[in-house]
Amino acid sequence: MIGNNGCGKSTLLKLIAGVLKASAGEIITPTPPYYVPQHFGQYDHLTVGEALQVAEKIRALQAILAGDASTENFNTLDDDWEIEEKCLAALAGWDLEHITLQHPLSSLSGGEKTKVFLAGIGLHQPSVILMDEPTNHLDASSRSKLYRLIHSSHVTILIVSHDITLLNLLSKIYEIENGKILIYGGNYDFYKIRKEEQMNALQMSLEDREKALRQARKTAREVTERQQKLDNRGKKLSTKKGFPGCI
């Protein structure tokens, strides 16, 4: 999904993710989407476990292991006894072996924060993934890993990005323009070609309209000039008829 800055790309992603509530209408997804947000420090109050949306399961697991075998804890854990190991494996997949689930996000670099959210994809195995500028803070190695993930994935992925390499991996481009969404059935290079064709067609249309307008103005001037000549000739004839003996 592309568009000029401020056109609403991130807002639309947040609406689909359920982070924001729509003021009208209804958003329906087959399953809850997994959201990889663009971050500016707004998640620094979370731990890694909270960012991965597993903090309650981890709490329930630790409570059970400590002897609190309440129904609530078992319901929360939902038989996911290996949740902690799966989390650490997912983090290790993004070279975050040194990070624990208790780490505060505020202690991580921008790239590490992004990779924490990306690790959640392997952990939750979502069927719908939303990503907002996912390559902004990533180094070259992590970008390559993300490109491979997207290229090999068979789930629905909607991405807001200015990364041309990433956009060329995708099968459709959605452009937000003037409050509307335009769909192009190809990658970014395909979009650029079609966009240029549209702009050229629009330019030719404008030139044709300007040419037609100039011609219409010219025709109008000629008609006016002919009418003025006829009017002037008519006035001369009237003047001549006013004198005796004149024809």
C-alpha positions, 0 to 999 in steps of 0.5 A: 500500500503506497501513497503520499505522506499523510494520506492515511496509510498507517491509519488504515492499517491500524483500523484493519488491525483493530488498534483504532475503531472505525467511525462508520462501517464494519471491518471483517477479517477471516482471523485476527490480523497480526500487526507489525507496527511502525514504532516511535517509542510508543511501545517502550512501556511494554516488555518483550513478552507483552509485545509478543502478546504472550505475557498472560500465558507466561504468567499463567504458566509460571503460576501453575509451576509455582503451585497455583493450579486454578481453572483461570490459569489453565484456561489462559495457558490453553495447553500451550506448555511450551510457550516460553521455548517457542518464544525464545526460538522465534526470537532466536530466528531473528538473532535475538538470542540475548533477549528475554521475555522480561526485557523492556522494549525501551532497552532495545535498539530500533532494529531490535524492536522491529525484530521482536514484532517480526518474531511474533509472525513465526510464533503466532502463525497468522493467516493475515499479516499487517506491516507498517514500514517494516524495513525502516530500522533493519540492517541489510541482513535482517532486510534480506531475511524479511524479503525471504519470509515475504517471498516464501509466504502463502498467507495474506500480507498487507504492507505499507512501505517505501522500500522499492525492493520489498514492494517489488516482491508483492503481487498487487499495489494499492495506491491511496489517492484523493481518498480513494484506493486504486488497485494495480495488479502487479509489483511496484515496477508494474505500477510505475509503468501503468502510472506513467501511462496514465499520466501521459494519457492525462497529459495528452487529454489535457493538451487535446482539451486545451487545443480544442479550447483554443480552437473554440476561442478562435472560432468564437473570435472569427464569428464575432469579427464577421458579425461586427463586419456585417453590422458595420456594413449594415450601418453604412448602407443605412446611412447612405439610404438617408440622403436623397439621390443616394443608392 
